[in-house]
Amino acid sequence: MITLRRLTKQYGDKKVVDGLTFDVPEAKVTGFLGPNGAGKSTTMRVILGLDRPTQGEALIGGKAYADLEHPLRHVGALLDAKALHPARTARKHLLAMARSNGFPAGRVDEVLDTVGLTSAADKRMGAFSLGMGQRLGIAGALLGDPELLIFDEPVNGLDPDGVRWIRGLMRSLAREGRTVFVSSHLMSEMQLTADHLIVIARGRVIMDAPTEQVIAGSTFGVVKVRVPDPHQLHTFADGLVADRIGVRRTGPEHLTLSGAGIERIGDIAHHLGIRLHELTAPEPSLEEAFMELTNEGVEYRAPGTRSDTPQNAQHGGGR
Ligand SMILES: Nc1ncnc2c1ncn2[C@@H]1O[C@H](COP(=O)(O)OP(=O)(O)OP(=O)(O)O)[C@@H](O)[C@H]1O
């Protein structure tokens, strides 16, 4: 449905998007993940024809957005919360959108119902909360009954009810056969929502795989340890790094380790005479997978290893 081929976007001499090649599959929720500034919004803007690529192409059903005959019948998008006319009601706002795009007026009530805004339809938008504004933005995206939906950080600033609602909506849109492409930096959220994940860092793809595979790929399992003595904590971290174990400081007394199981970690602690107050192997999460993939938060590195480039991260974590 969405096809990116060597898509590159450069601002000045900075490549914000650097040769992205991937497909977004149909009838699935695809999470587009990456740390802040990774290039997610820029990629979405290029797909939607709001920005021109420096090189490469982004196609929707084989066509550039600008070549789609009735774009809103094919693609609905929620980007940054738009500046809404504060004195206008939600219904009037959607009616104006419907009219200017040739959609039947009856569609307005349908989408208001879908997003749960029927009772607020005649309220002025100036009185809308952030969550209501997001719902209205989604109503606008659904107006043309498009087969592709692009949502940029749709859960930003929403309360837990709103987050659950958007999650359910995205899943049901995919069940209807639509393509849902959603960006987020919230790994935990995508773990619950997305079937497929595309992870980028510094404008490059570092993972493109089914969600389950990304989670499974994180584990050798991480191991958590708690070392009460600060001096021993550093000695232990250095010893582990020398043994090629990935070490991340996750609290004043805590380290999160990857690349070995609890038996080996316990043996190393014993060998070094380190006193432990905790040695556990929690269930892997997407959060951990993401940390590994992007190498975020890694404080200790083995001397001579260069695990901070996206390419190496792919080799290290892209199983
Ligand atoms: N019009 C622009 N001119 C110059 N630099 C830009 C422009 N738009 C974006 N950038 C830069 O491109 C980089 C990527 O931004 P982008 O918003 O695409 O990332 P993102 O992954 O969506 O991150 P976030 O979650 O923070 O929005 C950032 O460093 C940003 O400052």
The ligand as a MOL file (V3000), in Angstrom:
LIG
                    3D

  0  0  0     0  0            999 V3000
M  V30 BEGIN CTAB
M  V30 COUNTS 31 33 0 0 0
M  V30 BEGIN ATOM
M  V30 1 N 11.5160 22.0940 7.9930 0
M  V30 2 C 12.6130 21.6660 8.6240 0
M  V30 3 N 13.7850 22.3270 8.5080 0
M  V30 4 C 14.9190 21.8980 9.1210 0
M  V30 5 N 14.9760 20.8060 9.9220 0
M  V30 6 C 13.8450 20.1050 10.0930 0
M  V30 7 C 12.6130 20.4810 9.4550 0
M  V30 8 N 11.6630 19.5760 9.8010 0
M  V30 9 C 12.2690 18.6860 10.6270 0
M  V30 10 N 13.5740 19.0000 10.8010 0
M  V30 11 C 14.5420 18.2400 11.6190 0
M  V30 12 O 14.5170 16.9060 11.2020 0
M  V30 13 C 14.7420 16.0140 12.2830 0
M  V30 14 C 13.6710 14.9500 12.2870 0
M  V30 15 O 12.4370 15.5270 12.6450 0
M  V30 16 P 11.0680 14.7270 12.6620 0
M  V30 17 O 10.0420 15.6400 13.2360 0
M  V30 18 O 10.8240 14.1330 11.3350 0
M  V30 19 O 11.4030 13.5610 13.6680 0
M  V30 20 P 10.4210 12.6380 14.4810 0
M  V30 21 O 11.0110 11.2820 14.4150 0
M  V30 22 O 9.0300 12.8080 14.0110 0
M  V30 23 O 10.5990 13.1650 15.9360 0
M  V30 24 P 9.5280 13.7250 16.9660 0
M  V30 25 O 8.9330 12.5070 17.5870 0
M  V30 26 O 10.3800 14.5150 17.8970 0
M  V30 27 O 8.5790 14.5680 16.1550 0
M  V30 28 C 14.7870 16.8750 13.5320 0
M  V30 29 O 16.1340 17.0550 13.8880 0
M  V30 30 C 14.1540 18.1660 13.0840 0
M  V30 31 O 14.6810 19.2450 13.8070 0
M  V30 END ATOM
M  V30 BEGIN BOND
M  V30 1 1 1 2
M  V30 2 1 2 3
M  V30 3 2 2 7
M  V30 4 2 3 4
M  V30 5 1 4 5
M  V30 6 2 5 6
M  V30 7 1 6 7
M  V30 8 1 6 10
M  V30 9 1 7 8
M  V30 10 2 8 9
M  V30 11 1 9 10
M  V30 12 1 10 11
M  V30 13 1 11 12
M  V30 14 1 11 30
M  V30 15 1 12 13
M  V30 16 1 13 14
M  V30 17 1 13 28
M  V30 18 1 14 15
M  V30 19 1 15 16
M  V30 20 2 16 17
M  V30 21 1 16 18
M  V30 22 1 16 19
M  V30 23 1 19 20
M  V30 24 2 20 21
M  V30 25 1 20 22
M  V30 26 1 20 23
M  V30 27 1 23 24
M  V30 28 2 24 25
M  V30 29 1 24 26
M  V30 30 1 24 27
M  V30 31 1 28 29
M  V30 32 1 28 30
M  V30 33 1 30 31
M  V30 END BOND
M  V30 END CTAB
M  END
